[in-house]
Each structure stands twice: as C-alpha cells, then as structure tokens.
Amino acid sequence: MNVRVYVTPKQGILDPQGATVERALPALGFQGVTDVRIGRFIELTLDMPQGSTREAADALVDDMCKRLLANPIIEDYTYAIDES
C-alpha cells in the first residue's frame, strides 16, 4: 500500500516560511495570493500482513502521524492510502 501524508501548520500557528513566500510572490509578479502555508509531504509504502483490512492500515498510519510524522499540538495532517 502506498501512503501519502500531508502535514501543515494548524491555523493560528505562526508559519514564518509561509509568510515569507506570501510576501515574495507579489515581488515576482504573482498577485492575489494570500494565506500561504508551507508544510511537508511524506510518501511511504506499507507492507501489511496478508488479510489485513483497510481499517488496520488507517489505524497504523494515523498512529504513525500522531507519534512521529506530525506534532498534533501545532500541526494538522491528512493522508491518503492507495491499495494498488
């Protein structure tokens, strides 16, 4: 199973990288861009045991995100699992 995890700062949390990019875009001629947030994209492959359910994969990925891949206090995360 291929997994894509997206981690972004929570709304209301200071995002200095996003703020810097937001200020730089107009200087490069890109107008009308607001609310820039910079996050992380993580790809991984799960080798689940034969007969494992989608729910088991969801639980495993959610646990990985909570314990290591994201800081749930200051970051939000979403993920997508491709079973092919």
C-alpha positions as CSV (number, residue, x, y, z in Angstrom):
1,M,0.0,0.0,0.0
2,N,1.3,3.4,-0.9
3,V,0.7,6.2,1.6
4,R,0.9,10.0,1.1
5,V,0.9,12.1,4.2
6,Y,0.4,15.9,4.2
7,V,1.5,17.8,7.3
8,T,0.6,21.6,7.7
9,P,0.8,24.1,10.5
10,K,-2.5,24.5,12.3
11,Q,-4.5,27.7,11.6
12,G,-3.4,30.3,14.0
13,I,0.1,28.9,14.4
14,L,2.9,31.1,13.2
15,D,4.2,30.0,9.8
16,P,7.3,32.1,9.0
17,Q,8.1,30.2,5.8
18,G,4.6,30.7,4.5
19,A,4.7,34.4,5.4
20,T,8.0,34.9,3.7
21,V,6.7,33.2,0.5
22,E,3.5,35.2,0.6
23,R,5.5,38.5,0.8
24,A,7.8,37.4,-2.0
25,L,5.2,36.4,-4.6
26,P,4.0,39.9,-5.4
27,A,7.6,41.0,-6.0
28,L,7.8,38.3,-8.6
29,G,4.6,39.4,-10.3
30,F,2.2,36.9,-8.7
31,Q,-0.7,39.0,-7.5
32,G,-3.7,38.0,-5.4
33,V,-2.1,35.1,-3.5
34,T,-3.0,35.0,0.2
35,D,-2.9,32.6,3.2
36,V,0.3,30.7,2.1
37,R,1.1,27.8,4.4
38,I,4.2,25.7,4.0
39,G,4.1,22.1,5.1
40,R,5.6,18.7,4.5
41,F,4.7,15.8,2.1
42,I,5.8,12.3,3.1
43,E,5.5,9.2,1.0
44,L,5.9,5.7,2.3
45,T,5.0,2.1,1.5
46,L,3.2,-0.2,3.9
47,D,3.8,-4.0,3.7
48,M,0.7,-5.1,5.6
49,P,0.3,-8.8,6.5
50,Q,-1.8,-10.8,4.2
51,G,-5.5,-10.4,5.0
52,S,-5.1,-7.0,6.7
53,T,-8.0,-4.7,6.4
54,R,-8.1,-1.1,5.2
55,E,-9.2,-0.1,8.7
56,A,-5.9,-1.7,10.1
57,A,-3.9,0.3,7.6
58,D,-5.7,3.5,8.6
59,A,-5.1,2.9,12.3
60,L,-1.4,2.2,11.7
61,V,-0.9,5.4,9.6
62,D,-2.9,7.5,12.0
63,D,-0.7,6.2,14.9
64,M,2.5,7.0,12.9
65,C,1.3,10.5,12.3
66,K,0.3,11.2,15.9
67,R,3.5,9.7,17.3
68,L,6.2,10.7,14.8
69,L,5.3,12.2,11.4
70,A,3.4,15.3,12.8
71,N,3.2,17.2,16.0
72,P,-0.5,17.2,16.7
73,I,-0.2,20.2,19.0
74,I,0.9,22.6,16.3
75,E,0.3,20.6,13.1
76,D,-2.7,19.1,11.2
77,Y,-2.2,16.1,9.0
78,T,-4.2,14.2,6.4
79,Y,-3.2,11.1,4.5
80,A,-4.3,9.0,1.5
81,I,-3.8,5.3,1.2
82,D,-3.6,3.7,-2.3
83,E,-4.2,0.0,-2.1
84,S,-2.8,-0.8,-5.5
